[in-house]
Amino acid sequence: MTVRPSSLVASFLLGSLAALSCVTSTPAQTAKPLNEVYQPEAKRLIAAALDDPDGYANLTYLCDHIGKRISGSEPLGRAITWSADLMRRDGLEHVTIQKVMVPHWVRGHESGSITTPVTKPLHMLGLGMSVGTPAAGIDAEIVVVRNFDELKKLGKTGVQGKIVVFNAPYEGYGKTVMYRVVGASEAAKLGAVAMLVRSITPLALQLPHTGTLEYEKDAPKIPAAAISLEDAMMLARLTSEGAPVKVHLQMDAHMEADAESGNVMGEIVGSEKPEEVVVLGGHIDSWDVGQGAQDDGSGIMATLEAVNLIKRLGLKPKRTIRIVFWVNEENGGTGGEAYRKALGEKVGNQVAAIEMDGGAEAPVGYGYGSPGSRRATPNGPAAAPELSDAEQHSLDLLKQVGILLEPLGAGTIRPGGGGSDIEPLMMAGVPGLGEMTNAAHYFDWHHTEADTIDKVDPVEFRKNVASLAVMTYILADMPERLAGHAGPGTEE
């Protein structure tokens, strides 16, 4: 999972335009609440999911036999081929690998250490898309700041020729991640030669967390890496003593030519309205550390198993259900963009998009991202958007589905949601849903060597499968559409 702040302003503007452009007709009313209409199917799907071993077995194979899957890598290619074969074996229709060109960033050898006033290796991981250092590395004095305001107060006089260390306390992923994403450029504008950032996590276990950065066009590109919480706090203590603190940083990180990759797709074709599509999935790529188990192997395997259960139980939704394993979510987002682009004007046939990219801990519900809005960070604080009457009606319908998910503890339905891969769809007017979990430990593990299969509890995984199966089936079968591109709750 990654966060890209560059589209914030444009997204809010587009969201306002989308709200203004919606048709103002009154949504049709269902004869009975959805929780009454679909109670039998929901019970069957939940029972089947909680007794299902296949999804977790597939996730285990992905993690142990393929492992980490960074964009452009050979393991990612194997994961894509294996996933397509898995969908065919499961009997899905129209299984396709949609060609996508992805960036190919290579980490290479890297290391960091304190050289003055003590000598100590740093627990570090270079940030994705970072440039490397000169071959001999960089030796420089550091300055430690807690936020961007402290950096600005130092000015060029205090930063020029130094390594900036952001020691920002964790205040939630969505807020604190900004130091990782844009910290290098902000430091470079003042003449810094490199940037180190305290890992974006609440847990201190000498475990660095990688993740992508974004270089701004008007700033030099400088090497950037994440360090453990303990190391960041030690650097802060040393600098507070008043004597110079120096660090050696060496990184071979570099970009290679874009590589051919792909989104993996399969379908259950709708029985009455096959042209209308409910799309769901997660991202098949991961970082080049750990196994990509929670982020986001759990997402792609849980969504696939949810679709498989609908098929195995013989349920025939009116609309098409399409499963997509998007590629390149972590360091580019080209998979989600390619999927949206390929739809062209037919994007209006995407009646809803569901993304699971917050790990497979205990499910708690869904965030509903109204059309034209930017997605909220999965498992982050709830956004509080103003809803139109049509959007409120859609939220009420989703809450009826939520009643059916209460036995799983997944009945919360709130405004504000989505995901990185479905954000291009949401910006085009497609309602987006982000599956939410309690995120008890997700940010302890993700983007680290610890993101391994043993962190995924089989029972919690199956509850996520159950929740996804119920939500997906009902959205694909219910009489109304959610407020979206074709109008608020109307059918074409």
C-alpha positions as CSV (number, residue, x, y, z in Angstrom):
1,M,0.0,0.0,0.0
2,T,1.2,3.5,-0.8
3,V,0.0,7.0,-0.6
4,R,0.4,9.5,-3.4
5,P,-0.4,13.1,-2.3
6,S,0.3,14.8,-5.6
7,S,-3.3,14.4,-6.8
8,L,-5.0,15.9,-3.6
9,V,-5.9,19.3,-5.0
10,A,-7.0,18.1,-8.4
11,S,-9.0,15.2,-6.7
12,F,-11.0,17.5,-4.5
13,L,-11.8,19.8,-7.5
14,L,-12.9,16.8,-9.6
15,G,-14.9,15.6,-6.7
16,S,-16.8,18.9,-6.5
17,L,-17.4,18.8,-10.3
18,A,-18.6,15.2,-10.1
19,A,-21.1,16.1,-7.5
20,L,-22.4,19.0,-9.5
21,S,-22.7,16.9,-12.6
22,C,-24.8,14.1,-11.1
23,V,-28.3,13.6,-12.3
24,T,-30.8,14.7,-9.8
25,S,-33.5,12.0,-10.3
26,T,-34.7,10.2,-7.2
27,P,-33.2,6.8,-6.7
28,A,-35.5,3.9,-7.0
29,Q,-36.5,2.2,-3.8
30,T,-36.2,-1.5,-3.2
31,A,-39.3,-3.3,-2.0
32,K,-37.5,-4.8,1.0
33,P,-34.2,-3.9,2.8
34,L,-31.2,-5.7,1.2
35,N,-30.5,-7.5,4.5
36,E,-33.8,-9.2,4.2
37,V,-33.6,-10.0,0.5
38,Y,-30.1,-11.4,0.6
39,Q,-30.1,-13.1,4.1
40,P,-30.1,-16.7,2.7
41,E,-27.3,-16.1,0.2
42,A,-25.2,-14.2,2.9
43,K,-25.5,-17.0,5.4
44,R,-24.4,-19.6,2.7
45,L,-21.5,-17.5,1.7
46,I,-20.3,-16.8,5.2
47,A,-20.6,-20.5,6.2
48,A,-18.7,-21.6,3.1
49,A,-15.9,-19.0,3.6
50,L,-15.4,-19.8,7.3
51,D,-14.9,-23.5,6.3
52,D,-12.7,-22.8,3.3
53,P,-9.0,-23.8,3.3
54,D,-8.2,-23.0,-0.3
55,G,-7.7,-19.2,-0.2
56,Y,-5.2,-19.4,2.7
57,A,-3.4,-22.3,1.0
58,N,-3.0,-20.2,-2.2
59,L,-1.7,-17.3,-0.1
60,T,0.9,-19.6,1.5
61,Y,2.1,-20.8,-1.8
62,L,2.4,-17.3,-3.1
63,C,4.5,-16.3,-0.1
64,D,6.7,-19.3,0.3
65,H,7.2,-20.3,-3.3
66,I,7.3,-16.9,-5.1
67,G,7.8,-14.4,-2.3
68,K,8.6,-10.7,-2.7
69,R,7.4,-9.3,-6.0
70,I,8.7,-5.8,-6.7
71,S,7.7,-4.3,-10.1
72,G,10.0,-5.3,-12.9
73,S,11.3,-8.4,-11.1
74,E,11.4,-12.0,-12.2
75,P,9.4,-13.2,-9.2
76,L,6.6,-10.7,-10.1
77,G,6.5,-12.2,-13.6
78,R,6.1,-15.7,-12.1
79,A,3.4,-14.5,-9.7
80,I,1.4,-13.1,-12.7
81,T,1.6,-16.3,-14.7
82,W,0.7,-18.4,-11.7
83,S,-2.2,-16.2,-10.8
84,A,-3.7,-16.4,-14.3
85,D,-3.3,-20.2,-14.3
86,L,-5.0,-20.2,-10.9
87,M,-8.0,-18.2,-12.2
88,R,-8.3,-20.6,-15.2
89,R,-8.1,-23.6,-12.9
90,D,-10.9,-22.1,-10.7
91,G,-13.1,-21.8,-13.8
92,L,-13.3,-18.1,-14.1
93,E,-14.1,-16.7,-17.6
94,H,-12.2,-14.3,-19.8
95,V,-8.9,-14.7,-17.8
96,T,-6.6,-12.1,-19.2
97,I,-3.2,-10.6,-18.5
98,Q,-3.5,-6.9,-19.5
99,K,-0.2,-5.5,-20.6
100,V,1.2,-2.8,-18.4
101,M,4.6,-1.2,-18.5
102,V,6.0,-0.7,-15.0
103,P,9.0,1.2,-13.5
104,H,12.0,-1.0,-12.6
105,W,13.7,0.2,-9.5
106,V,16.6,-1.8,-8.2
107,R,17.8,-1.5,-4.6
108,G,21.3,-2.9,-4.9
109,H,23.7,-3.0,-1.9
110,E,23.1,-0.4,0.8
111,S,24.3,0.4,4.3
112,G,24.4,3.3,6.8
113,S,26.3,3.9,10.0
114,I,27.1,6.6,12.6
115,T,30.8,7.5,12.4
116,T,31.0,10.4,14.8
117,P,30.9,10.8,17.9
118,V,30.3,7.0,18.2
119,T,30.5,4.2,15.6
120,K,27.3,2.2,15.1
121,P,25.6,0.5,12.1
122,L,22.2,1.9,11.2
123,H,19.2,-0.3,10.6
124,M,18.1,1.1,7.3
125,L,16.2,0.4,4.0
126,G,16.5,2.7,1.0
127,L,13.2,4.2,-0.1
128,G,11.7,3.0,-3.3
129,M,12.6,5.1,-6.4
130,S,15.5,6.8,-4.5
131,V,18.6,7.6,-6.4
132,G,21.9,6.1,-5.2
133,T,24.9,7.7,-3.6
134,P,28.3,8.0,-5.3
135,A,30.1,4.7,-5.3
136,A,32.2,5.7,-2.2
137,G,29.0,6.8,-0.4
138,I,28.3,10.0,1.4
139,D,29.9,11.2,4.6
140,A,28.2,14.2,6.2
141,E,27.0,15.8,9.3
142,I,23.4,15.4,10.2
143,V,20.6,17.7,11.3
144,V,17.6,16.2,13.1
145,V,14.1,17.8,12.8
146,R,10.7,16.6,13.9
147,N,8.6,18.3,11.2
148,F,8.7,20.5,8.1
149,D,8.4,23.7,10.2
150,E,11.7,22.9,12.0
151,L,13.4,22.2,8.7
152,K,12.3,25.5,7.3
153,K,13.6,27.4,10.4
154,L,17.0,25.9,9.8
155,G,17.1,27.4,6.3
156,K,19.9,26.8,3.8
157,T,22.5,27.9,6.3
158,G,21.6,25.1,8.6
159,V,21.0,22.4,6.0
160,Q,23.4,23.0,3.2
161,G,25.7,20.0,2.7
162,K,24.2,18.0,5.5
163,I,22.0,14.9,5.8
164,V,18.5,15.7,7.1
165,V,17.0,13.2,9.5
166,F,13.2,13.4,10.0
167,N,12.4,12.1,13.5
168,A,8.7,12.6,13.2
169,P,6.6,10.8,15.9
170,Y,4.0,8.4,14.5
171,E,0.6,10.2,14.3
172,G,-1.2,7.7,12.1
173,Y,0.0,6.4,8.7
174,G,-1.9,8.9,6.6
175,K,-0.4,11.9,8.4
176,T,3.1,10.8,9.1
177,V,3.8,9.2,5.8
178,M,4.3,12.6,4.2
179,Y,7.8,12.8,5.6
180,R,8.7,9.7,3.7
181,V,7.0,10.7,0.5
182,V,8.2,14.3,0.1
183,G,10.8,14.7,2.8
184,A,13.8,14.2,0.4
185,S,12.6,17.0,-1.9
186,E,11.9,19.4,0.9
187,A,15.4,18.8,2.3
188,A,17.1,19.0,-1.1
189,K,15.6,22.4,-1.7
190,L,17.7,23.7,1.2
191,G,20.8,22.0,0.0
192,A,20.8,18.7,1.9
193,V,22.9,15.9,0.3
194,A,20.7,13.0,1.6
195,M,17.6,12.3,3.8
196,L,16.9,9.8,6.4
197,V,13.4,9.3,7.8
198,R,12.2,7.6,10.9
199,S,10.1,4.6,9.8
200,I,6.4,5.2,9.5
201,T,5.2,2.8,12.2
202,P,4.3,2.9,15.9
203,L,6.4,-0.1,16.8
204,A,10.1,0.1,17.8
205,L,11.8,-3.2,17.1
206,Q,14.9,-2.0,15.2
207,L,12.9,-2.8,12.0
208,P,13.2,-0.3,9.1
209,H,10.1,0.2,6.9
210,T,10.6,1.0,3.2
211,G,8.1,2.7,0.9
212,T,8.0,4.9,-2.1
213,L,9.1,8.6,-2.3
214,E,8.1,11.2,-4.8
215,Y,10.8,13.6,-6.2
216,E,9.4,17.1,-6.9
217,K,10.4,18.5,-10.3
218,D,11.8,21.7,-8.9
219,A,14.2,20.0,-6.4
220,P,17.5,18.0,-6.8
221,K,17.2,14.2,-6.4
222,I,19.1,13.1,-3.3
223,P,19.4,9.6,-1.8
224,A,16.8,8.8,0.8
225,A,16.4,5.9,3.3
226,A,14.3,4.8,6.2
227,I,15.9,4.0,9.5
228,S,14.5,2.3,12.6
229,L,12.7,4.2,15.4
230,E,15.5,3.4,17.8
231,D,18.2,4.7,15.5
232,A,16.2,7.9,14.7
233,M,15.8,8.6,18.4
234,M,19.5,7.9,19.1
235,L,20.5,10.4,16.4
236,A,18.2,13.0,18.0
237,R,19.8,12.4,21.4
238,L,23.3,12.7,20.1
239,T,22.7,15.9,18.2
240,S,21.1,17.4,21.4
241,E,24.5,17.1,23.1
242,G,25.7,19.9,20.8
243,A,28.7,18.2,19.2
244,P,28.6,17.3,15.4
245,V,27.1,13.9,14.5
246,K,28.2,12.4,11.2
247,V,26.8,9.5,9.2
248,H,28.1,7.4,6.3
249,L,25.4,6.4,3.7
250,Q,26.0,4.1,0.8
251,M,23.3,3.1,-1.7
252,D,23.5,1.4,-5.1
253,A,19.9,2.2,-5.9
254,H,19.1,2.9,-9.5
255,M,16.4,2.8,-12.2
256,E,16.5,0.5,-15.1
257,A,14.4,0.6,-18.3
258,D,10.6,0.2,-17.8
259,A,9.6,-3.5,-17.8
260,E,6.6,-5.2,-19.4
261,S,4.2,-6.6,-16.7
262,G,0.5,-6.9,-16.4
263,N,-2.8,-6.8,-14.5
264,V,-4.4,-10.3,-14.1
265,M,-8.2,-10.5,-14.6
266,G,-10.9,-13.0,-14.6
267,E,-14.8,-12.9,-14.4
268,I,-18.1,-14.4,-13.5
269,V,-20.2,-13.1,-16.3
270,G,-23.5,-11.6,-15.3
271,S,-26.7,-13.4,-16.0
272,E,-28.9,-10.4,-16.9
273,K,-26.6,-7.4,-17.3
274,P,-23.2,-8.7,-18.3
275,E,-22.1,-5.3,-19.5
276,E,-22.3,-3.9,-16.0
277,V,-19.3,-4.8,-13.8
278,V,-18.5,-4.9,-10.1
279,V,-14.7,-5.0,-10.0
280,L,-12.7,-6.0,-6.9
281,G,-9.1,-7.0,-6.1
282,G,-5.8,-5.9,-4.7
283,H,-2.3,-5.4,-5.9
284,I,0.0,-8.3,-6.9
285,D,3.3,-6.5,-6.6
286,S,5.0,-6.0,-3.3
287,W,8.2,-4.4,-1.9
288,D,11.5,-6.3,-2.3
289,V,11.6,-7.2,1.4
290,G,9.6,-9.9,3.3
291,Q,7.0,-11.9,1.3
292,G,4.3,-9.3,0.7
293,A,1.9,-11.4,2.8
294,Q,-0.3,-8.8,4.3
295,D,0.6,-6.1,1.7
296,D,-1.0,-7.3,-0.5
297,G,-0.9,-11.0,-1.0
298,S,-3.7,-11.3,1.5
299,G,-5.8,-8.8,-0.6
300,I,-5.5,-10.6,-3.9
301,M,-6.0,-14.1,-2.5
302,A,-9.0,-13.1,-0.3
303,T,-10.8,-11.3,-3.1
304,L,-10.1,-14.2,-5.5
305,E,-11.5,-16.7,-3.0
306,A,-14.5,-14.6,-2.4
307,V,-15.3,-14.7,-6.2
308,N,-14.6,-18.4,-6.3
309,L,-17.1,-19.1,-3.5
310,I,-19.8,-17.2,-5.3
311,K,-19.2,-19.4,-8.3
312,R,-18.9,-22.7,-6.3
313,L,-22.2,-22.1,-4.6
314,G,-23.9,-21.7,-7.9
315,L,-25.0,-18.1,-7.3
316,K,-25.6,-16.2,-10.6
317,P,-25.4,-12.5,-10.0
318,K,-27.2,-10.2,-12.6
319,R,-24.0,-8.2,-13.2
320,T,-20.5,-9.3,-14.1
321,I,-18.0,-9.8,-11.3
322,R,-14.5,-9.1,-12.3
323,I,-11.5,-9.9,-10.2
324,V,-8.3,-7.9,-10.9
325,F,-4.8,-8.2,-9.5
326,W,-3.5,-4.8,-10.2
327,V,0.3,-4.4,-10.8
328,N,2.7,-1.6,-9.6
329,E,0.7,-0.2,-6.7
330,E,3.7,0.2,-4.5
331,N,5.9,2.4,-6.7
332,G,4.0,3.9,-9.5
333,G,0.3,3.0,-9.8
334,T,0.5,2.2,-13.5
335,G,-1.7,-0.9,-13.1
336,G,-4.7,1.0,-11.9
337,E,-4.2,3.7,-14.5
338,A,-3.9,1.2,-17.3
339,Y,-7.1,-0.5,-16.3
340,R,-9.0,2.8,-16.2
341,K,-7.5,3.9,-19.6
342,A,-8.5,0.6,-21.3
343,L,-12.1,1.1,-20.3
344,G,-12.4,4.4,-22.1
345,E,-16.0,5.6,-22.3
346,K,-17.2,2.2,-20.9
347,V,-16.0,3.3,-17.5
348,G,-19.7,4.1,-16.8
349,N,-20.4,0.4,-16.8
350,Q,-18.3,-0.1,-13.7
351,V,-21.0,0.0,-11.1
352,A,-18.7,-0.4,-8.1
353,A,-15.0,-1.0,-7.3
354,I,-13.8,-2.7,-4.2
355,E,-10.2,-2.8,-3.0
356,M,-8.6,-4.8,-0.2
357,D,-5.2,-3.3,0.6
358,G,-5.2,-3.0,4.4
359,G,-4.1,-6.5,5.4
360,A,-6.2,-9.5,6.5
361,E,-6.6,-8.8,10.2
362,A,-10.1,-8.9,11.7
363,P,-12.5,-7.2,9.3
364,V,-14.6,-4.3,10.6
365,G,-16.5,-3.1,7.5
366,Y,-16.1,-0.8,4.5
367,G,-15.5,2.8,3.7
368,Y,-17.7,4.1,0.8
369,G,-15.9,6.6,-1.4
370,S,-18.5,8.6,-3.4
371,P,-17.8,9.1,-7.1
372,G,-15.2,11.8,-8.0
373,S,-13.7,11.7,-4.5
374,R,-10.1,10.7,-3.6
375,R,-9.9,7.5,-1.7
376,A,-9.1,7.6,2.0
377,T,-6.1,5.7,3.4
378,P,-7.1,2.1,4.1
379,N,-7.6,1.7,7.9
380,G,-6.9,5.4,8.4
381,P,-9.1,8.0,10.1
382,A,-12.5,8.3,8.5
383,A,-13.0,11.1,6.1
384,A,-16.1,13.2,6.7
385,P,-17.3,14.2,3.2
386,E,-20.6,15.9,2.6
387,L,-22.9,13.5,0.8
388,S,-25.5,14.4,-1.7
389,D,-29.0,12.9,-1.3
390,A,-28.2,10.2,-3.8
391,E,-24.9,9.3,-2.1
392,Q,-26.6,9.2,1.3
393,H,-29.1,6.8,-0.2
394,S,-26.3,4.6,-1.5
395,L,-24.6,4.7,1.9
396,D,-28.0,3.6,3.5
397,L,-28.1,0.7,1.1
398,L,-24.6,-0.3,2.0
399,K,-25.5,-0.2,5.7
400,Q,-28.3,-2.7,5.0
401,V,-25.6,-5.0,3.6
402,G,-23.5,-4.2,6.7
403,I,-26.3,-5.8,8.9
404,L,-25.6,-9.1,7.1
405,L,-21.9,-8.7,8.0
406,E,-22.4,-8.1,11.7
407,P,-21.8,-11.8,12.6
408,L,-18.3,-11.3,11.3
409,G,-17.8,-8.1,13.2
410,A,-17.6,-6.4,9.8
411,G,-20.9,-4.4,9.9
412,T,-19.4,-0.8,10.0
413,I,-20.2,1.2,6.9
414,R,-18.8,4.7,6.8
415,P,-18.3,7.5,4.3
416,G,-14.8,7.9,2.9
417,G,-13.0,4.9,1.4
418,G,-11.4,3.4,-1.6
419,G,-7.8,2.4,-2.5
420,S,-4.8,3.4,-4.7
421,D,-5.6,1.0,-7.5
422,I,-9.3,2.0,-7.8
423,E,-8.6,5.7,-7.4
424,P,-8.5,6.3,-11.2
425,L,-12.0,4.7,-11.4
426,M,-13.3,6.8,-8.5
427,M,-12.0,10.0,-10.2
428,A,-14.0,8.9,-13.3
429,G,-17.2,8.6,-11.2
430,V,-17.2,5.0,-10.1
431,P,-18.2,4.4,-6.4
432,G,-15.3,2.9,-4.5
433,L,-15.3,0.7,-1.4
434,G,-12.2,0.1,0.8
435,E,-12.4,-3.0,2.9
436,M,-11.4,-2.2,6.4
437,T,-9.8,-4.2,9.2
438,N,-8.9,-3.4,12.8
439,A,-5.3,-2.9,11.6
440,A,-4.0,-4.1,15.0
441,H,-0.5,-4.8,13.7
442,Y,-0.6,-4.0,10.0
443,F,1.6,-0.9,10.3
444,D,4.0,-2.9,12.5
445,W,4.8,-5.2,9.6
446,H,4.1,-3.7,6.2
447,H,7.0,-2.7,3.9
448,T,9.4,-4.7,6.1
449,E,11.2,-8.1,6.2
450,A,8.5,-9.1,8.7
451,D,5.6,-9.1,6.2
452,T,5.5,-12.9,6.0
453,I,2.8,-15.5,5.9
454,D,3.0,-16.3,9.6
455,K,1.6,-12.8,10.3
456,V,-1.7,-13.7,8.5
457,D,-4.1,-15.5,10.9
458,P,-6.2,-18.1,8.9
459,V,-9.4,-17.4,10.8
460,E,-9.2,-13.7,10.3
461,F,-8.3,-14.3,6.6
462,R,-11.4,-16.4,6.1
463,K,-13.6,-13.7,7.8
464,N,-12.3,-11.2,5.2
465,V,-13.2,-13.7,2.4
466,A,-16.7,-14.0,3.8
467,S,-17.2,-10.2,4.1
468,L,-15.9,-9.7,0.5
469,A,-18.1,-12.5,-0.9
470,V,-21.3,-11.1,0.6
471,M,-20.6,-7.5,-0.4
472,T,-19.5,-8.3,-3.9
473,Y,-22.4,-10.6,-4.6
474,I,-25.1,-8.2,-3.4
475,L,-23.6,-5.3,-5.3
476,A,-23.6,-7.4,-8.4
477,D,-27.1,-8.6,-8.0
478,M,-29.2,-5.9,-6.2
479,P,-31.8,-3.9,-8.2
480,E,-30.1,-0.5,-7.9
481,R,-26.7,0.8,-8.7
482,L,-24.8,2.9,-6.2
483,A,-24.6,6.6,-7.0
484,G,-22.1,6.9,-9.7
485,H,-21.0,7.8,-13.2
486,A,-24.4,7.0,-14.8
487,G,-26.3,9.0,-12.3
488,P,-27.1,8.7,-8.6
489,G,-28.6,5.3,-8.0
490,T,-30.1,5.1,-11.5
491,E,-29.9,2.4,-14.1
492,E,-29.2,2.9,-17.7
